[in-house]
């Protein structure tokens, strides 16, 4: 039992240390940019619909960077919450990602989403999760913004 507790404690300590790197970078970038870009503090139904439409329109370009939009959930609340589920399906070079972002430089939300996905992916690559495998990255556009890295047990999948 002590071995299990020590292992869990070690995983938590390692994960906490990693938060300072990719995960905090992703949530910080997302929060700062969205506050300036969409003013998430005042995210009305109309703004939520516009933001969702923007994400849907960006999906084909985001896919060029190796991440596929799997699902979009909209929470009707005050303020509304939009959760975008992404899966990584291809390894794309950093140079190619930069080219894609430069080709679409006028699309600020694209840059925020792609950089957030890259930072969250870098975070998950540093974890050792035993039987669990990386499954998806979820970006929650809400107050406060949030990034989740999802793992599934490969033995039950």
N, C-alpha and C positions, 0 to 999 in steps of 0.2 A: 504494500500500500504506500509506503514511504517513497518507493521508486516512482510510482505513478504521480504522486503529489509533486515530487522534485521535477519530473519531466514536464508536467503542466506548468509549474512555476517557471522553469527554464524557457518554455515556449512563450509564456506571457512576457517575461523579461526581454527576450529577443524581439518579439513583436512590438513591444513598447518602444524599444530602441529604434526599430525601423520606422515607426511613425514619424520621427523627426526628419526622415529623408523623403521618400516618394509620396507617402500618403498625405502628410501635411502640406507638401508642395502642391499636390493635386487639389486638395480642398481649399487651400489658400488662394491659388490661382483662380479657381472656379468662383469663389466667393467675391474676391476683389473685382474681377472682371464683370461678373453678372450684376453687381451692384451699380457699376458705372454704365453697363450696357442696357440692362432691362429694369433697373431699380427694383430688385426683388423684394424690398421692404413694402412695396405697394403693388404687389402682383395681383391684379384684378382678373376676373374671368376672361375679359377681352385680351389682356396681355398674356395670360396663360395659353389661350387659343393661338395667338400670334406666335408665341414662343414654340408651341408644339408644331405648328405649321412650318416654322423655320427649321426645326430639327428634322422633320419629315423630308423637307426639300434638300437638306444637307446629307441625308442618308447615303445616296450614291457616291458622293465625294468622300465621306467618312470611310466607306467601304474600300476605296482605293488605298487607304492607309493601313488596311489589314484588320479593321474592326467592323463587324456587321451589327446593325441595329436589329435586335431580336424582338423587342417589345417596348411599348411606351404606355405607362400607366399615368392616369391623371386623377389626382385626389381632389375632390371638390370640398374645399375647406377654406378657412380664413387664416392665412393666405392659401391659395391653391398650391398643390404640390405636383410636380411632374417628375416621374422617375423613368429614366431611359436605360434600358438594359442592352448591354453590348457584349458580344463574344469576339474573341480574337481568333481569326481563322487563317491568318497568313502573317509571316514575318516579312516586314517591309523595311528596307534600309532607311536609316535616319536621313540620308541624302535625298532619297525619293520622297519621303514625307515632307521635307522642307520644300522640295520642288512643288508638290501638290499645294502646300499652304501658300507659297508664293504665287502660284497660278490663280489662287482664290483669295488674295490678300484683302479684298474688300469685305469678305465674310468673316467678321470678327468672332462670331459664335463658333464657327468651324475651328478656328485656332484654339479657342478655349477648350472645346470638347476634345480635340485631338491631343493637345498637350496634357489634359487631365487624364485621358486614357493611357498615354505613354507613361506618365508618372505613376499611375495606379498599377500598370503592368510591371514597371520596374520594381515597385514595392512587392508585388506578389511573387516575383522571381526570386526574391531573397528569403522567402519562407520555405521551411522544410515541414511538410504537413503529413508525412507518413502515407496513409492510404487515401488521403484527400488529394484531389486534383483541381486545378484552376478551372473554373466554369464560366464566369462572366464578371464584368465590371458594371456596376450600376451607378449612374449619376443622378442625384436627386436635386432638382432645381426647386429650392424652397428656402425658407428662412429658418436656420442657416442652411446653406448648400451642404451636400454630403456626398462622399464617394464611398461605395462599398465594393469590396472584392469578394466574390462568392466562390466557395469551394464545395465540391460534392465528394462523398465517399465513393471511391472507385469500385469498392466491393459491392455496393448496392446499386450502382448505376447500370 
